[in-house]
């Protein structure tokens, strides 16, 4: 049974008090007003004053329990007077978090949009001590009797994607490295797990292909994004074992009416080779615990509908369904999960067309609450 959600109210309060307090401290400079509607807006602060956006938000991921994260997001705008259209700013972020089951993490990210968005760079470095439960795959004993374990992971990602001419097609590659050490909390009979899973170094490259027509990368109102990735970890690159993963996804937004935007997301993943038990794909939906529903192959569908109340405020409703199963054994039982929920968005930076908000999601077992920066399907 989940603990009392009253602490959620405290975390929400901290989130907004921190930002509002920061805004008030800068009040004399008035960088937080939009002259077009006199509403609260951070465009001028981020774009002209090169400010950072402080975010204190609750963590209610069902897999790790209640907690809080602290982040500082810094925007580096482009100011090339020869280019009249809007240009995506580079983004630098520092973040850390802690939850009630003693999970903690810290990391940094840099996202660059260079040469008028013809080159996209992403760099991530981080460390986490994550406490999770393993439920197995496709039901069985572990489905009702999961085993608890900790996963200490250091992670590095370097990624470059190039636009093909002036088209909407992008191709690129990435390198990723991780060192993961696993320990079990209880005296469980885990002989059926591969002991080599308990300490693994992964080093591999990935291929990226995308097609994108979004009108805005932060909070798109219309457009489509299709992606096909393949990641391969290989011993000749320094990995302890060979394994890989195919990922295919599609995200589509359409403005049905001036007040109504519809969004749809499909995603599927397939594991190859010999992945560790915690590296298997899982159903990734809001409100569904991470690693709760795993399998060699996963597929999901989710929709999100947004209704504008004003130029700044909107309401969101969403629902989804996914399955996970073993490919090698078609007779094995599959696991499935659903989600449903709603929330709101506020246009916090009109010049960047950046929205923020809160979502409340319900999955098969519990509720979860998320702070959304940009959009919930940001990739």
SVG drawing of the C-alpha trace seen along z (x, -y; Angstrom):
<svg xmlns="http://www.w3.org/2000/svg" viewBox="-12 -47 50 69">
<polyline fill="none" stroke="black" stroke-width="0.4" points="0.0,0.0 1.3,-3.4 2.0,-5.9 -0.1,-9.0 -0.1,-11.4 0.0,-14.4 3.7,-14.8 2.9,-15.3 1.2,-18.6 4.3,-19.7 6.4,-18.9 4.1,-20.7 4.3,-23.7 8.1,-23.6 8.1,-23.4 6.1,-26.6 7.4,-28.5 10.9,-28.0 10.2,-29.4 7.9,-32.2 10.4,-33.1 13.1,-33.3 10.8,-35.4 10.0,-37.8 13.7,-38.3 14.2,-39.5 10.9,-41.5 12.6,-44.9 14.1,-43.9 10.7,-42.8 12.1,-40.0 9.0,-37.8 6.3,-39.7 5.2,-39.4 4.4,-42.8 1.8,-41.3 -0.6,-40.1 1.1,-41.2 1.1,-37.5 3.8,-35.7 6.4,-34.6 10.1,-33.7 11.0,-34.2 12.8,-37.5 14.6,-36.2 15.8,-33.1 16.4,-34.6 17.8,-38.1 19.2,-37.7 20.6,-34.2 19.0,-33.0 18.5,-29.5 15.2,-28.0 15.2,-26.4 12.8,-23.5 12.1,-21.6 9.6,-18.9 8.2,-15.8 9.2,-12.3 6.2,-9.9 7.5,-7.2 5.8,-4.1 9.0,-2.0 11.0,-4.1 8.5,-5.9 8.0,-9.5 10.9,-12.0 12.0,-15.2 14.4,-16.3 16.2,-19.6 17.2,-20.9 18.7,-24.0 18.0,-24.4 20.1,-27.0 19.1,-28.3 21.7,-29.6 19.7,-31.4 20.8,-32.0 21.0,-35.6 22.1,-35.5 20.5,-38.6 20.9,-37.1 18.4,-34.3 15.0,-35.7 13.1,-32.6 13.0,-31.2 16.1,-29.1 16.2,-26.4 18.4,-27.5 21.0,-25.2 20.1,-23.7 22.3,-22.9 20.9,-21.1 22.1,-19.9 19.8,-17.7 19.8,-15.5 17.1,-13.6 16.3,-11.4 13.4,-9.2 12.0,-7.5 13.4,-4.1 16.9,-5.8 17.2,-5.9 19.3,-8.9 20.8,-10.2 22.8,-13.1 23.7,-14.1 24.3,-16.7 23.1,-17.1 23.9,-19.4 21.6,-19.6 23.0,-21.6 21.2,-22.7 23.9,-23.9 24.1,-25.4 20.5,-26.4 19.4,-23.0 21.4,-21.0 23.4,-19.4 22.0,-18.2 24.3,-17.2 23.4,-15.5 25.8,-14.7 24.8,-13.1 26.8,-12.0 25.3,-10.7 25.3,-8.3 22.5,-6.7 21.9,-4.3 18.5,-3.0 16.4,-0.6 13.9,1.4 11.8,4.6 12.1,7.4 8.8,8.9 10.1,11.4 8.6,11.6 5.1,12.8 3.6,13.4 4.6,16.4 5.8,16.5 7.7,13.2 4.7,11.3 3.2,11.5 6.5,11.9 9.0,9.5 12.6,9.4 14.2,6.2 17.5,5.1 19.8,2.1 21.4,1.0 24.4,-1.3 25.1,-2.7 27.4,-5.3 26.5,-6.4 27.9,-8.4 26.2,-9.3 27.6,-11.1 25.3,-11.6 25.4,-13.5 22.5,-13.7 22.8,-15.4 20.0,-16.8 20.1,-15.6 20.2,-18.9 17.1,-21.0 14.9,-17.9 13.1,-16.6 15.3,-13.4 18.0,-13.1 20.7,-10.5 23.2,-10.0 25.1,-7.9 25.8,-7.6 28.2,-6.1 27.1,-5.0 29.0,-3.5 27.7,-2.2 29.0,-0.3 26.2,1.4 26.6,3.3 23.6,5.1 22.9,6.3 19.9,8.0 18.4,6.9 16.8,10.1 18.0,13.7 16.2,14.8 16.9,17.9 18.2,16.2 20.1,19.2 18.0,18.8 19.6,15.5 22.9,15.3 25.6,14.3 27.3,12.3 24.2,10.0 25.3,8.6 28.3,6.6 28.3,5.6 30.1,3.0 28.3,2.0 30.0,0.2 28.4,-0.3 27.3,-2.3 23.9,-3.2 22.5,-4.2 19.8,-6.8 17.3,-7.6 14.5,-10.1 11.9,-12.0 10.5,-15.1 8.1,-17.8 7.3,-19.3 6.6,-23.0 8.4,-23.2 10.6,-20.7 9.6,-21.8 5.8,-21.8 4.7,-20.9 1.2,-21.8 1.4,-19.8 3.7,-17.5 5.0,-14.0 8.2,-12.4 9.2,-8.9 12.3,-7.2 14.2,-3.9 17.2,-3.2 19.5,-0.3 21.9,0.0 24.6,2.6 26.8,3.3 29.8,5.4 32.8,7.1 35.2,5.6 34.1,2.1 34.8,3.0 31.5,4.4 31.3,7.5 28.8,9.2 27.1,8.7 23.5,7.5 21.4,5.0 18.0,3.3 15.8,2.1 13.5,-0.8 10.8,-2.1 8.4,-4.9 6.0,-7.4 4.6,-10.6 1.9,-12.6 0.2,-15.9 -2.7,-17.5 -4.5,-20.8 -8.1,-19.6 -9.6,-22.9 -8.1,-26.1 -8.9,-24.9 -8.2,-21.2 -4.9,-19.4 -4.7,-15.7 -1.6,-13.6 -0.8,-10.0 2.2,-7.8 3.2,-4.3 6.4,-2.6 8.0,0.8 11.3,2.3 13.0,5.6 16.0,7.0 18.7,9.0 21.6,11.0 22.2,11.6 20.9,8.6 20.9,8.5 17.6,9.1 17.2,5.4 18.0,4.3 15.0,6.0 12.5,3.6 9.5,2.6 6.2,0.9 6.9,-2.8 3.7,-4.7 2.9,-7.4 1.6,-5.8 3.2,-2.4 6.2,-1.5 9.5,-1.3 10.5,2.4 7.1,3.6 6.1,5.2 9.1,6.6 9.7,8.8 12.0,9.4 9.5,7.4 7.2,4.6 4.6,2.5 2.4,-0.3 -0.1,-2.9 -0.9,-6.2 -3.1,-9.2 -3.1,-12.7 -5.7,-15.3 -5.1,-19.0 -7.9,-21.6 -7.0,-25.3 -8.8,-27.4 -7.0,-30.6 -3.8,-31.7 -1.8,-30.5 -3.7,-27.7 -4.9,-24.3 -6.2,-21.0 -4.8,-17.6 -6.2,-14.1 -4.4,-10.9 -4.7,-7.1 -2.6,-4.2 -2.1,-0.4 0.9,1.8 2.1,5.4 5.3,7.2 6.2,10.8 8.9,13.3 9.7,13.6 11.3,17.1 8.3,18.7 5.0,17.7 3.1,19.9 4.5,17.9 2.0,15.6 2.3,11.9 2.0,9.1 0.0,5.9 -0.6,2.5 -2.8,-0.5 -2.8,-4.1 -5.2,-7.0 -5.0,-10.5 -5.0,-14.2 -3.3,-17.4 -2.8,-21.0 -0.2,-23.1 0.9,-26.7 2.7,-28.5 5.6,-29.6 7.8,-31.0 5.9,-32.3 9.0,-33.2 10.2,-29.6 6.7,-28.2 7.6,-26.2 4.9,-24.8 5.1,-23.3 2.5,-21.5 1.5,-18.7 0.0,-15.3 -1.7,-12.8 -1.6,-9.3 -3.3,-6.1 -1.8,-2.7 -2.9,0.9 -1.5,0.6 -1.3,-3.0 -1.3,-6.7 1.7,-8.9 2.3,-12.6 4.7,-14.1 6.1,-17.6 6.1,-18.0 8.7,-20.1 7.9,-20.8 5.9,-17.6 5.5,-14.2 6.9,-12.4 10.1,-14.5 12.8,-12.4"/>
</svg>
